[in-house]
């Protein structure tokens, strides 16, 4: 299921939603199905890395260290000291 960005010309609402094959998306505000598909913005590489490390810090705080390599664990612990 791909994630798409849409603009609703009827109410002006911009939103993103998961769309299954064969489904027709509707605006969550006005329920209109006359939508314009928009080009999604790309996140900058630095932001993606920051998000990934934030998720790893949360997992580490919950004790989910099992799937990380030693170098990833070291980075995670170093990032935790900066918080």
Backbone as JSON, one array per atom type, in Angstrom:
{
  "sequence": "XXXXXXXXXXXXXXXXXXXXXXXXXXXXXXXXXXXXXXXXXXXXXXXXXXXXXXXXXXXXXXXXXXXXXXXXXXXXXXXXXXX",
  "N": [[0.84, -1.18, 0.0], [0.87, 1.97, -1.09], [1.83, 5.24, 0.07], [0.3, 8.27, -0.44], [0.23, 11.78, -1.29], [-2.36, 14.16, -1.22], [-4.48, 16.77, -2.56], [-7.4, 18.47, -1.84], [-9.6, 19.99, -3.89], [-12.16, 20.87, -3.31], [-12.41, 21.6, -0.55], [-9.91, 22.53, 0.07], [-8.11, 21.16, 1.63], [-5.02, 19.61, 2.46], [-3.52, 16.44, 2.52], [-2.2, 13.2, 3.49], [-2.41, 9.76, 2.63], [-2.8, 6.19, 2.92], [-3.19, 4.14, 0.12], [-4.91, 1.52, -1.18], [-4.74, -0.84, -3.89], [-7.21, -0.35, -6.27], [-8.9, 1.01, -4.51], [-10.67, 4.07, -3.9], [-9.54, 7.08, -2.84], [-10.76, 9.38, -0.33], [-11.43, 12.71, 0.81], [-10.58, 13.47, 4.14], [-11.88, 15.52, 5.48], [-14.11, 16.65, 3.99], [-15.13, 14.54, 2.61], [-15.01, 14.35, -0.16], [-14.36, 12.84, -3.33], [-13.06, 13.82, -5.46], [-10.07, 14.38, -5.98], [-6.75, 15.8, -6.11], [-3.73, 14.38, -6.96], [-0.66, 14.85, -5.37], [2.85, 15.69, -5.63], [5.07, 14.13, -3.51], [7.09, 15.53, -0.93], [10.6, 15.22, -0.48], [12.39, 14.06, 2.27], [15.16, 15.65, 3.82], [18.42, 14.16, 3.96], [19.79, 14.33, 6.45], [17.72, 14.74, 8.25], [16.31, 12.36, 8.07], [18.16, 10.57, 9.17], [18.28, 11.58, 11.77], [15.69, 11.06, 12.64], [15.68, 8.27, 12.5], [17.64, 7.63, 14.42], [16.42, 8.68, 16.68], [14.26, 6.95, 16.96], [15.65, 4.62, 17.49], [16.78, 5.29, 19.97], [14.51, 5.37, 21.57], [13.73, 2.68, 21.39], [15.93, 1.51, 22.65], [15.66, 2.55, 25.21], [13.47, 1.14, 26.0], [14.52, -1.32, 26.2], [15.05, -2.79, 23.9], [17.48, -3.82, 22.49], [18.43, -5.9, 21.01], [18.62, -6.22, 18.16], [20.63, -4.62, 17.16], [23.78, -3.68, 15.84], [27.12, -3.76, 17.3], [28.39, -1.27, 16.72], [26.2, 0.34, 16.12], [24.91, 0.29, 18.6], [26.77, 1.67, 20.14], [26.66, 4.22, 18.94], [24.04, 4.83, 19.52], [24.02, 4.92, 22.32], [25.8, 7.03, 22.66], [24.33, 9.11, 21.55], [22.25, 9.2, 23.36], [23.39, 10.3, 25.61], [23.55, 12.92, 24.89], [21.06, 13.93, 25.13]],
  "CA": [[0.0, 0.0, 0.0], [1.68, 3.19, -1.14], [1.39, 6.44, 0.75], [0.21, 9.35, -1.4], [-0.21, 13.1, -0.86], [-3.49, 14.64, -2.01], [-5.06, 18.08, -2.3], [-8.84, 18.47, -2.12], [-10.02, 21.31, -4.39], [-13.46, 21.25, -2.75], [-12.27, 22.29, 0.74], [-8.55, 23.06, 0.2], [-7.35, 20.36, 2.6], [-3.9, 18.78, 2.0], [-3.36, 15.3, 3.42], [-1.59, 12.0, 2.92], [-3.15, 8.57, 3.02], [-2.44, 4.92, 2.29], [-4.19, 3.8, -0.89], [-4.83, 0.16, -1.69], [-5.09, -0.97, -5.3], [-8.65, -0.45, -6.49], [-9.64, 1.9, -3.62], [-10.73, 5.47, -4.26], [-9.38, 7.86, -1.61], [-11.67, 10.51, -0.1], [-10.92, 13.74, 1.72], [-11.04, 13.21, 5.5], [-12.68, 16.63, 6.0], [-15.38, 16.87, 3.31], [-15.5, 13.26, 1.98], [-14.99, 14.45, -1.61], [-13.43, 11.91, -3.98], [-12.42, 14.56, -6.55], [-8.81, 14.81, -5.37], [-5.57, 15.96, -6.95], [-2.55, 13.72, -6.38], [0.47, 15.78, -5.3], [4.18, 15.11, -5.55], [5.53, 14.14, -2.12], [8.39, 16.14, -0.68], [11.63, 14.31, -0.01], [13.02, 14.52, 3.5], [16.62, 15.75, 3.72], [19.11, 13.0, 4.52], [20.09, 14.55, 7.86], [16.5, 14.59, 9.02], [16.01, 10.94, 8.1], [19.08, 9.98, 10.13], [17.87, 12.02, 13.1], [14.47, 10.32, 12.98], [16.08, 6.88, 12.72], [18.34, 7.54, 15.69], [15.44, 8.92, 17.74], [13.52, 5.7, 17.14], [16.55, 3.67, 18.15], [16.9, 5.68, 21.38], [13.28, 4.93, 22.23], [13.81, 1.22, 21.49], [16.94, 1.2, 23.65], [15.09, 2.87, 26.51], [12.52, 0.08, 26.3], [15.26, -2.57, 26.32], [15.08, -3.52, 22.64], [18.81, -3.67, 21.92], [18.83, -7.17, 20.41], [18.84, -6.23, 16.72], [21.58, -3.59, 16.78], [25.19, -4.06, 15.81], [27.87, -3.04, 18.35], [28.63, 0.13, 16.35], [24.92, 1.04, 16.28], [24.67, 0.44, 20.04], [27.66, 2.74, 20.61], [26.09, 5.48, 18.46], [22.79, 5.05, 20.24], [24.37, 5.33, 23.68], [26.41, 8.35, 22.58], [23.24, 10.04, 21.31], [21.44, 9.26, 24.57], [24.07, 11.19, 26.56], [23.36, 14.29, 24.43], [19.67, 14.34, 25.35]],
  "C": [[0.88, 1.24, 0.0], [1.01, 4.35, -0.42], [1.43, 7.58, -0.25], [-0.22, 10.64, -0.72], [-1.32, 13.56, -1.79], [-3.84, 16.06, -1.61], [-6.53, 17.98, -2.71], [-9.23, 19.85, -2.61], [-11.33, 21.79, -3.78], [-13.31, 22.05, -1.45], [-10.86, 22.85, 0.97], [-7.66, 22.3, 1.15], [-6.24, 19.57, 1.91], [-3.7, 17.67, 3.01], [-2.63, 14.18, 2.7], [-2.35, 10.79, 3.45], [-2.6, 7.34, 2.31], [-3.56, 4.54, 1.33], [-3.93, 2.39, -1.38], [-5.23, 0.14, -3.16], [-6.6, -1.16, -5.44], [-9.48, 0.44, -5.58], [-9.61, 3.33, -4.15], [-10.6, 6.28, -2.98], [-10.4, 8.99, -1.54], [-11.03, 11.46, 0.89], [-11.45, 13.46, 3.13], [-11.91, 14.33, 6.08], [-14.05, 16.72, 5.34], [-15.89, 15.63, 2.57], [-15.58, 13.32, 0.46], [-14.0, 13.44, -2.19], [-12.75, 12.55, -5.18], [-11.13, 15.18, -6.01], [-7.72, 14.97, -6.42], [-4.4, 15.29, -6.24], [-1.38, 14.68, -6.47], [1.78, 15.0, -5.28], [4.66, 15.24, -4.11], [6.89, 14.8, -2.02], [9.36, 15.1, -0.14], [12.25, 14.9, 1.25], [14.53, 14.61, 3.3], [17.28, 14.59, 4.46], [19.39, 13.16, 6.0], [18.88, 14.36, 8.74], [16.13, 13.12, 9.14], [16.89, 10.24, 9.13], [18.68, 10.34, 11.55], [16.62, 11.27, 13.56], [14.82, 8.87, 13.31], [16.76, 6.72, 14.08], [17.38, 7.8, 16.86], [14.63, 7.66, 18.02], [14.39, 4.65, 17.83], [16.74, 4.0, 19.63], [15.68, 5.23, 22.16], [13.31, 3.41, 22.42], [14.81, 0.81, 22.57], [16.41, 1.46, 25.06], [14.09, 1.8, 26.96], [13.2, -1.29, 26.38], [15.33, -3.39, 25.05], [16.41, -3.31, 21.93], [19.19, -4.85, 21.02], [19.23, -7.09, 18.94], [19.89, -5.22, 16.26], [23.0, -4.14, 16.79], [25.92, -3.31, 16.92], [28.12, -1.57, 18.0], [27.35, 0.94, 16.48], [24.6, 1.26, 17.75], [25.51, 1.58, 20.6], [27.12, 4.11, 20.19], [24.84, 5.83, 19.26], [23.08, 5.55, 21.66], [25.0, 6.71, 23.69], [25.35, 9.41, 22.37], [22.39, 10.23, 22.55], [22.07, 10.21, 25.59], [23.84, 12.67, 26.18], [21.95, 14.8, 24.7], [19.53, 15.04, 26.67]]
}
